[in-house]
Amino acid sequence: MSKNDEPRTTTLAETENFIAWKAEEPDGETTYHIEMNNVTVHFFEEEWKEFLELARELR
């Protein structure tokens, strides 16, 4: 696997127990991830937008 085949990752937010990050995949897709202890939830772009709407309503 060449370096160009690796996703480019960016940390979006981080606390002591959680981290949210995104990966820009070589195929142009952007995926989003939330790590919560030993669980990681993966989202595609549309799912991420819907999740953020849900999170805003929790306030």
OpenMM code with the backbone's topology and positions (N, CA, C; nanometers):
from openmm import Vec3, app, unit

residues = "MET SER LYS ASN ASP GLU PRO ARG THR THR THR LEU ALA GLU THR GLU ASN PHE ILE ALA TRP LYS ALA GLU GLU PRO ASP GLY GLU THR THR TYR HIS ILE GLU MET ASN ASN VAL THR VAL HIS PHE PHE GLU GLU GLU TRP LYS GLU PHE LEU GLU LEU ALA ARG GLU LEU ARG".split()
positions = [
    Vec3(0.0852, -0.1171, 0.0000),
    Vec3(0.0000, 0.0000, 0.0000),
    Vec3(0.0899, 0.1236, 0.0000),
    Vec3(0.0709, 0.2123, -0.0944),
    Vec3(0.1524, 0.3329, -0.1003),
    Vec3(0.0966, 0.4394, -0.0076),
    Vec3(0.1755, 0.5408, 0.0180),
    Vec3(0.1333, 0.6497, 0.1067),
    Vec3(0.0084, 0.7194, 0.0536),
    Vec3(-0.0087, 0.7251, -0.0792),
    Vec3(-0.1264, 0.7879, -0.1383),
    Vec3(-0.2535, 0.7081, -0.1138),
    Vec3(-0.2401, 0.5805, -0.0763),
    Vec3(-0.3553, 0.4963, -0.0472),
    Vec3(-0.4014, 0.5096, 0.0976),
    Vec3(-0.3261, 0.5808, 0.1772),
    Vec3(-0.3596, 0.5993, 0.3180),
    Vec3(-0.4596, 0.7138, 0.3341),
    Vec3(-0.5608, 0.6980, 0.4204),
    Vec3(-0.6520, 0.8105, 0.4457),
    Vec3(-0.5801, 0.9205, 0.5235),
    Vec3(-0.6196, 1.0431, 0.4998),
    Vec3(-0.5657, 1.1565, 0.5749),
    Vec3(-0.6627, 1.1841, 0.6895),
    Vec3(-0.6150, 1.1755, 0.8132),
    Vec3(-0.7025, 1.1889, 0.9298),
    Vec3(-0.6825, 1.3226, 0.9989),
    Vec3(-0.7924, 1.3709, 1.0573),
    Vec3(-0.7925, 1.4966, 1.1314),
    Vec3(-0.8737, 1.4773, 1.2582),
    Vec3(-0.8189, 1.5159, 1.3727),
    Vec3(-0.8933, 1.5113, 1.4982),
    Vec3(-0.9886, 1.6303, 1.5018),
    Vec3(-1.1166, 1.6040, 1.5263),
    Vec3(-1.2175, 1.7093, 1.5320),
    Vec3(-1.2389, 1.7599, 1.6740),
    Vec3(-1.2370, 1.6698, 1.7704),
    Vec3(-1.2548, 1.7059, 1.9118),
    Vec3(-1.2058, 1.5888, 1.9962),
    Vec3(-1.1612, 1.6229, 2.1173),
    Vec3(-1.1088, 1.5182, 2.2046),
    Vec3(-1.1284, 1.5578, 2.3499),
    Vec3(-1.1726, 1.4601, 2.4295),
    Vec3(-1.1800, 1.4775, 2.5746),
    Vec3(-1.0967, 1.3658, 2.6360),
    Vec3(-1.1012, 1.3552, 2.7658),
    Vec3(-1.0247, 1.2508, 2.8338),
    Vec3(-1.0691, 1.1106, 2.7900),
    Vec3(-1.1999, 1.0938, 2.7635),
    Vec3(-1.2532, 0.9607, 2.7336),
    Vec3(-1.3016, 0.9406, 2.5903),
    Vec3(-1.3143, 1.0473, 2.5134),
    Vec3(-1.3717, 1.0374, 2.3800),
    Vec3(-1.2859, 1.1119, 2.2781),
    Vec3(-1.2954, 1.0681, 2.1522),
    Vec3(-1.2298, 1.1394, 2.0432),
    Vec3(-1.3174, 1.1284, 1.9190),
    Vec3(-1.3308, 1.2393, 1.8480),
    Vec3(-1.4010, 1.2413, 1.7194),
    Vec3(-1.2993, 1.2803, 1.6140),
    Vec3(-1.2970, 1.2055, 1.5047),
    Vec3(-1.2008, 1.2343, 1.3986),
    Vec3(-1.2607, 1.2008, 1.2633),
    Vec3(-1.2010, 1.2582, 1.1583),
    Vec3(-1.2482, 1.2285, 1.0241),
    Vec3(-1.1329, 1.1760, 0.9407),
    Vec3(-1.1684, 1.0994, 0.8405),
    Vec3(-1.0690, 1.0419, 0.7489),
    Vec3(-1.1094, 1.0769, 0.6068),
    Vec3(-1.0188, 1.1393, 0.5366),
    Vec3(-1.0402, 1.1667, 0.3948),
    Vec3(-0.9773, 1.0497, 0.3192),
    Vec3(-1.0647, 0.9663, 0.2641),
    Vec3(-1.0217, 0.8430, 0.1997),
    Vec3(-0.9646, 0.8708, 0.0606),
    Vec3(-0.8757, 0.7843, 0.0117),
    Vec3(-0.8164, 0.8017, -0.1216),
    Vec3(-0.9196, 0.8070, -0.2345),
    Vec3(-1.0366, 0.7451, -0.2144),
    Vec3(-1.1395, 0.7448, -0.3185),
    Vec3(-1.2259, 0.8709, -0.3174),
    Vec3(-1.1924, 0.9683, -0.2280),
    Vec3(-1.2670, 1.0930, -0.2214),
    Vec3(-1.3752, 1.0949, -0.1152),
    Vec3(-1.4078, 0.9813, -0.0583),
    Vec3(-1.5095, 0.9722, 0.0467),
    Vec3(-1.4511, 1.0260, 0.1773),
    Vec3(-1.5327, 1.0965, 0.2549),
    Vec3(-1.4928, 1.1385, 0.3885),
    Vec3(-1.5764, 1.0602, 0.4881),
    Vec3(-1.5107, 0.9975, 0.5840),
    Vec3(-1.5801, 0.9237, 0.6885),
    Vec3(-1.5488, 0.9881, 0.8224),
    Vec3(-1.6412, 0.9723, 0.9160),
    Vec3(-1.6287, 1.0309, 1.0486),
    Vec3(-1.6349, 0.9189, 1.1515),
    Vec3(-1.5642, 0.9380, 1.2626),
    Vec3(-1.5507, 0.8320, 1.3618),
    Vec3(-1.5560, 0.8924, 1.5019),
    Vec3(-1.6222, 0.8231, 1.5919),
    Vec3(-1.6237, 0.8604, 1.7331),
    Vec3(-1.5758, 0.7389, 1.8115),
    Vec3(-1.4693, 0.7567, 1.8868),
    Vec3(-1.4172, 0.6501, 1.9723),
    Vec3(-1.4609, 0.6780, 2.1151),
    Vec3(-1.5282, 0.5787, 2.1747),
    Vec3(-1.5770, 0.5886, 2.3120),
    Vec3(-1.5264, 0.4665, 2.3865),
    Vec3(-1.4166, 0.4840, 2.4582),
    Vec3(-1.3501, 0.3729, 2.5248),
    Vec3(-1.3168, 0.2645, 2.4229),
    Vec3(-1.3762, 0.1465, 2.4314),
    Vec3(-1.3413, 0.0386, 2.3385),
    Vec3(-1.4411, 0.0235, 2.2240),
    Vec3(-1.5254, 0.1257, 2.2017),
    Vec3(-1.6243, 0.1243, 2.0935),
    Vec3(-1.5935, 0.2376, 1.9969),
    Vec3(-1.5949, 0.2073, 1.8675),
    Vec3(-1.5806, 0.3105, 1.7654),
    Vec3(-1.7027, 0.3069, 1.6759),
    Vec3(-1.7649, 0.4225, 1.6560),
    Vec3(-1.8807, 0.4352, 1.5683),
    Vec3(-1.8334, 0.5054, 1.4416),
    Vec3(-1.8670, 0.4479, 1.3252),
    Vec3(-1.8235, 0.5006, 1.1965),
    Vec3(-1.9441, 0.5595, 1.1225),
    Vec3(-1.9242, 0.6746, 1.0588),
    Vec3(-2.0308, 0.7418, 0.9851),
    Vec3(-1.9829, 0.7809, 0.8458),
    Vec3(-2.0721, 0.7691, 0.7481),
    Vec3(-2.0498, 0.8332, 0.6196),
    Vec3(-2.1000, 0.9773, 0.6312),
    Vec3(-2.0709, 1.0598, 0.5330),
    Vec3(-2.1020, 1.2036, 0.5371),
    Vec3(-2.2476, 1.2324, 0.5753),
    Vec3(-2.3432, 1.1715, 0.5076),
    Vec3(-2.4847, 1.1993, 0.5365),
    Vec3(-2.5245, 1.1535, 0.6757),
    Vec3(-2.4715, 1.0405, 0.7185),
    Vec3(-2.5006, 0.9902, 0.8531),
    Vec3(-2.4428, 1.0839, 0.9585),
    Vec3(-2.3242, 1.1385, 0.9331),
    Vec3(-2.2593, 1.2306, 1.0256),
    Vec3(-2.3435, 1.3562, 1.0442),
    Vec3(-2.3927, 1.4106, 0.9331),
    Vec3(-2.4766, 1.5309, 0.9402),
    Vec3(-2.6019, 1.5045, 1.0228),
    Vec3(-2.6626, 1.3885, 1.0025),
    Vec3(-2.7816, 1.3534, 1.0800),
    Vec3(-2.7476, 1.3347, 1.2272),
    Vec3(-2.6336, 1.2727, 1.2564),
    Vec3(-2.5901, 1.2552, 1.3951),
    Vec3(-2.5701, 1.3905, 1.4633),
    Vec3(-2.5082, 1.4860, 1.3927),
    Vec3(-2.4876, 1.6190, 1.4508),
    Vec3(-2.6201, 1.6876, 1.4806),
    Vec3(-2.7192, 1.6709, 1.3931),
    Vec3(-2.8528, 1.7262, 1.4195),
    Vec3(-2.9110, 1.6649, 1.5464),
    Vec3(-2.8966, 1.5352, 1.5613),
    Vec3(-2.9437, 1.4661, 1.6808),
    Vec3(-2.8733, 1.5191, 1.8052),
    Vec3(-2.7435, 1.5338, 1.7976),
    Vec3(-2.6649, 1.5807, 1.9120),
    Vec3(-2.7067, 1.7213, 1.9537),
    Vec3(-2.7369, 1.8071, 1.8572),
    Vec3(-2.7813, 1.9445, 1.8879),
    Vec3(-2.9130, 1.9426, 1.9656),
    Vec3(-3.0001, 1.8486, 1.9329),
    Vec3(-3.1302, 1.8389, 1.9996),
    Vec3(-3.1185, 1.7861, 2.1424),
    Vec3(-3.0061, 1.7266, 2.1764),
    Vec3(-2.9877, 1.6727, 2.3120),
    Vec3(-2.9636, 1.7815, 2.4145),
    Vec3(-2.9302, 1.8979, 2.3716),
    Vec3(-2.8987, 2.0076, 2.4659),
    Vec3(-3.0173, 2.0585, 2.5381),
] * unit.nanometer
topology = app.Topology()
chain = topology.addChain("A")
for resn in residues:
    res = topology.addResidue(resn, chain)
    for name in ("N", "CA", "C"):
        topology.addAtom(name, app.Element.getBySymbol(name[0]), res)
